Amino acid sequence: MASLSDAILVIIVLSVIIPLGSLILISFMPPGERTFPPVHYTLDNYVYVLDKLKFYQNMFNTFYFITLAVLISLVISIPTAYAIARLPINYHLWVITVGLVILVKSLPPGSLLVPIYDWLWRLKLTNTPLGVAISYQVYTLPYTIWLLTSFFLDLPREIEVAARLDGAGSFSRLIHVILPISIPGIISAVIMNYLNLWNEYMYSSVMVSSSRYQTAAVILGQMVSSEYVVEWGVMAAANVLSIIPALIFVSFVQKNISRAITGGIKG
């Protein structure tokens, strides 16, 4: 049984290492060369991506949009999740709220693209960072509410009793009692949202028409769908650069990722 588990683990590792290693090798392939692995190696592809395409600006746009989206999600999700988990709200209202969260979470994000675009266009928020961040709520808001509600439900109610006896209201208890001990759950939600949105393509490609605000995923998509000759080395170099921030991010937050996954399963 152990040997079978080891074999499965090796297959999983190879399925990740082989494509990633091939991508890295192709990124050093000189223009016009089609031999794999490359006979000659060059850094020209990386220079072209960073110097000519200004790909670092696209990666910054991705980070900026995700940060705005996550902040908006937290501002809305924290009081909403606390109300669902703690406040004595009407049972039917509670069922409707939870049902709507589950419904939105289970819907394909593309099914909401047209109404969201129309709404943002009427508000003159298309082609703006705020508009993209609001459209990202399709991904972040239901998940964040779901995860934080599960986290708040697991907190013992006794920790709020003393604050309630001292006259603290619901909002005061949330700010001064619940939030300080909920930092791990909030961090977990932030981490998972960053990872889920880093390669988001659909909404960022539709909501943004200006090259100034295009994300890394949109640029990579344009490379794949280009009607001209595709430079595989340039495309591979851009992909490698887009992976690096995610790898660095994951290496720093592994423990919180495990906590987020187990918290979500528990919920």
Contacts in CASP RR format, 6 or more apart in sequence:
PFRMAT RR
TARGET T0000
AUTHOR 0000-0000-0000
METHOD contacts of the structure
MODEL  1
MASLSDAILVIIVLSVIIPLGSLILISFMPPGERTFPPVHYTLDNYVYVL
DKLKFYQNMFNTFYFITLAVLISLVISIPTAYAIARLPINYHLWVITVGL
VILVKSLPPGSLLVPIYDWLWRLKLTNTPLGVAISYQVYTLPYTIWLLTS
FFLDLPREIEVAARLDGAGSFSRLIHVILPISIPGIISAVIMNYLNLWNE
YMYSSVMVSSSRYQTAAVILGQMVSSEYVVEWGVMAAANVLSIIPALIFV
SFVQKNISRAITGGIKG
20 243 0 8 1.000
22 36 0 8 1.000
23 236 0 8 1.000
23 239 0 8 1.000
23 240 0 8 1.000
24 236 0 8 1.000
24 240 0 8 1.000
25 36 0 8 1.000
25 37 0 8 1.000
25 38 0 8 1.000
26 36 0 8 1.000
26 38 0 8 1.000
26 232 0 8 1.000
26 233 0 8 1.000
26 236 0 8 1.000
27 45 0 8 1.000
27 46 0 8 1.000
27 233 0 8 1.000
27 236 0 8 1.000
27 237 0 8 1.000
27 239 0 8 1.000
27 240 0 8 1.000
28 38 0 8 1.000
28 41 0 8 1.000
28 42 0 8 1.000
28 43 0 8 1.000
28 45 0 8 1.000
28 233 0 8 1.000
29 36 0 8 1.000
29 38 0 8 1.000
29 41 0 8 1.000
29 42 0 8 1.000
29 45 0 8 1.000
29 232 0 8 1.000
29 233 0 8 1.000
29 236 0 8 1.000
30 38 0 8 1.000
30 40 0 8 1.000
30 41 0 8 1.000
30 42 0 8 1.000
30 44 0 8 1.000
31 44 0 8 1.000
31 45 0 8 1.000
31 231 0 8 1.000
31 233 0 8 1.000
31 234 0 8 1.000
33 39 0 8 1.000
33 40 0 8 1.000
45 231 0 8 1.000
45 233 0 8 1.000
45 234 0 8 1.000
45 236 0 8 1.000
45 237 0 8 1.000
46 237 0 8 1.000
46 241 0 8 1.000
48 234 0 8 1.000
48 237 0 8 1.000
49 55 0 8 1.000
49 234 0 8 1.000
49 237 0 8 1.000
49 238 0 8 1.000
49 241 0 8 1.000
50 56 0 8 1.000
50 241 0 8 1.000
53 219 0 8 1.000
53 234 0 8 1.000
53 238 0 8 1.000
55 216 0 8 1.000
55 219 0 8 1.000
55 238 0 8 1.000
55 241 0 8 1.000
55 242 0 8 1.000
56 241 0 8 1.000
58 214 0 8 1.000
58 215 0 8 1.000
58 216 0 8 1.000
58 218 0 8 1.000
58 219 0 8 1.000
59 216 0 8 1.000
59 241 0 8 1.000
59 242 0 8 1.000
59 245 0 8 1.000
61 129 0 8 1.000
61 213 0 8 1.000
61 214 0 8 1.000
61 215 0 8 1.000
61 216 0 8 1.000
62 198 0 8 1.000
62 204 0 8 1.000
62 215 0 8 1.000
62 216 0 8 1.000
62 217 0 8 1.000
63 245 0 8 1.000
64 129 0 8 1.000
65 129 0 8 1.000
65 132 0 8 1.000
65 133 0 8 1.000
65 136 0 8 1.000
65 197 0 8 1.000
65 204 0 8 1.000
65 215 0 8 1.000
66 136 0 8 1.000
66 193 0 8 1.000
66 194 0 8 1.000
66 197 0 8 1.000
66 198 0 8 1.000
68 129 0 8 1.000
68 130 0 8 1.000
68 132 0 8 1.000
68 133 0 8 1.000
69 132 0 8 1.000
69 133 0 8 1.000
69 134 0 8 1.000
69 136 0 8 1.000
69 137 0 8 1.000
69 139 0 8 1.000
69 140 0 8 1.000
69 193 0 8 1.000
69 197 0 8 1.000
70 140 0 8 1.000
70 190 0 8 1.000
70 193 0 8 1.000
70 194 0 8 1.000
72 133 0 8 1.000
72 134 0 8 1.000
72 137 0 8 1.000
72 140 0 8 1.000
73 137 0 8 1.000
73 140 0 8 1.000
73 141 0 8 1.000
73 144 0 8 1.000
73 189 0 8 1.000
73 193 0 8 1.000
74 144 0 8 1.000
74 186 0 8 1.000
74 189 0 8 1.000
74 190 0 8 1.000
76 137 0 8 1.000
76 141 0 8 1.000
76 145 0 8 1.000
77 141 0 8 1.000
77 144 0 8 1.000
77 145 0 8 1.000
77 148 0 8 1.000
77 189 0 8 1.000
78 148 0 8 1.000
78 174 0 8 1.000
78 179 0 8 1.000
78 186 0 8 1.000
79 171 0 8 1.000
79 174 0 8 1.000
80 97 0 8 1.000
80 145 0 8 1.000
81 144 0 8 1.000
81 145 0 8 1.000
81 148 0 8 1.000
81 149 0 8 1.000
81 151 0 8 1.000
81 152 0 8 1.000
82 148 0 8 1.000
82 152 0 8 1.000
82 170 0 8 1.000
82 174 0 8 1.000
82 178 0 8 1.000
83 89 0 8 1.000
84 94 0 8 1.000
84 97 0 8 1.000
84 98 0 8 1.000
84 145 0 8 1.000
84 149 0 8 1.000
84 152 0 8 1.000
85 149 0 8 1.000
85 152 0 8 1.000
85 153 0 8 1.000
86 152 0 8 1.000
86 157 0 8 1.000
86 160 0 8 1.000
86 170 0 8 1.000
86 178 0 8 1.000
87 170 0 8 1.000
101 142 0 8 1.000
101 145 0 8 1.000
101 146 0 8 1.000
102 142 0 8 1.000
102 146 0 8 1.000
104 138 0 8 1.000
104 141 0 8 1.000
104 142 0 8 1.000
105 142 0 8 1.000
105 143 0 8 1.000
105 146 0 8 1.000
109 138 0 8 1.000
109 139 0 8 1.000
109 202 0 8 1.000
109 203 0 8 1.000
110 138 0 8 1.000
110 202 0 8 1.000
112 138 0 8 1.000
113 202 0 8 1.000
113 203 0 8 1.000
113 206 0 8 1.000
116 134 0 8 1.000
116 135 0 8 1.000
116 138 0 8 1.000
116 203 0 8 1.000
117 126 0 8 1.000
117 135 0 8 1.000
117 206 0 8 1.000
117 207 0 8 1.000
120 126 0 8 1.000
120 131 0 8 1.000
120 134 0 8 1.000
120 135 0 8 1.000
120 207 0 8 1.000
125 131 0 8 1.000
125 134 0 8 1.000
126 207 0 8 1.000
126 208 0 8 1.000
126 209 0 8 1.000
127 207 0 8 1.000
127 208 0 8 1.000
127 209 0 8 1.000
127 210 0 8 1.000
127 213 0 8 1.000
128 213 0 8 1.000
129 213 0 8 1.000
131 207 0 8 1.000
132 203 0 8 1.000
132 204 0 8 1.000
132 207 0 8 1.000
132 208 0 8 1.000
132 213 0 8 1.000
135 203 0 8 1.000
135 207 0 8 1.000
136 197 0 8 1.000
136 200 0 8 1.000
136 203 0 8 1.000
138 203 0 8 1.000
139 193 0 8 1.000
139 196 0 8 1.000
139 197 0 8 1.000
139 200 0 8 1.000
140 193 0 8 1.000
140 196 0 8 1.000
140 197 0 8 1.000
143 189 0 8 1.000
143 192 0 8 1.000
143 193 0 8 1.000
143 196 0 8 1.000
144 189 0 8 1.000
144 193 0 8 1.000
146 264 0 8 1.000
146 267 0 8 1.000
147 185 0 8 1.000
147 188 0 8 1.000
147 189 0 8 1.000
147 192 0 8 1.000
147 260 0 8 1.000
147 263 0 8 1.000
147 264 0 8 1.000
148 182 0 8 1.000
148 185 0 8 1.000
148 186 0 8 1.000
148 189 0 8 1.000
150 263 0 8 1.000
150 264 0 8 1.000
150 266 0 8 1.000
150 267 0 8 1.000
151 182 0 8 1.000
151 185 0 8 1.000
151 188 0 8 1.000
151 263 0 8 1.000
152 178 0 8 1.000
152 182 0 8 1.000
153 267 0 8 1.000
154 266 0 8 1.000
155 178 0 8 1.000
155 181 0 8 1.000
155 182 0 8 1.000
159 177 0 8 1.000
159 181 0 8 1.000
160 173 0 8 1.000
160 177 0 8 1.000
160 178 0 8 1.000
163 169 0 8 1.000
163 172 0 8 1.000
163 173 0 8 1.000
163 176 0 8 1.000
163 177 0 8 1.000
164 173 0 8 1.000
168 176 0 8 1.000
168 177 0 8 1.000
179 186 0 8 1.000
184 256 0 8 1.000
184 259 0 8 1.000
185 259 0 8 1.000
185 260 0 8 1.000
187 253 0 8 1.000
187 256 0 8 1.000
188 256 0 8 1.000
188 257 0 8 1.000
188 259 0 8 1.000
188 260 0 8 1.000
188 263 0 8 1.000
189 260 0 8 1.000
191 249 0 8 1.000
191 253 0 8 1.000
191 256 0 8 1.000
191 257 0 8 1.000
191 260 0 8 1.000
192 257 0 8 1.000
192 260 0 8 1.000
194 249 0 8 1.000
195 246 0 8 1.000
195 249 0 8 1.000
195 250 0 8 1.000
195 257 0 8 1.000
198 217 0 8 1.000
198 242 0 8 1.000
198 245 0 8 1.000
198 246 0 8 1.000
199 217 0 8 1.000
199 242 0 8 1.000
200 215 0 8 1.000
200 217 0 8 1.000
201 217 0 8 1.000
201 218 0 8 1.000
201 221 0 8 1.000
204 214 0 8 1.000
204 215 0 8 1.000
204 217 0 8 1.000
204 218 0 8 1.000
205 217 0 8 1.000
205 218 0 8 1.000
205 221 0 8 1.000
208 214 0 8 1.000
208 215 0 8 1.000
208 218 0 8 1.000
216 238 0 8 1.000
216 242 0 8 1.000
217 242 0 8 1.000
219 238 0 8 1.000
220 235 0 8 1.000
220 238 0 8 1.000
220 239 0 8 1.000
220 242 0 8 1.000
223 230 0 8 1.000
223 234 0 8 1.000
223 235 0 8 1.000
223 238 0 8 1.000
224 230 0 8 1.000
224 235 0 8 1.000
250 257 0 8 1.000
END
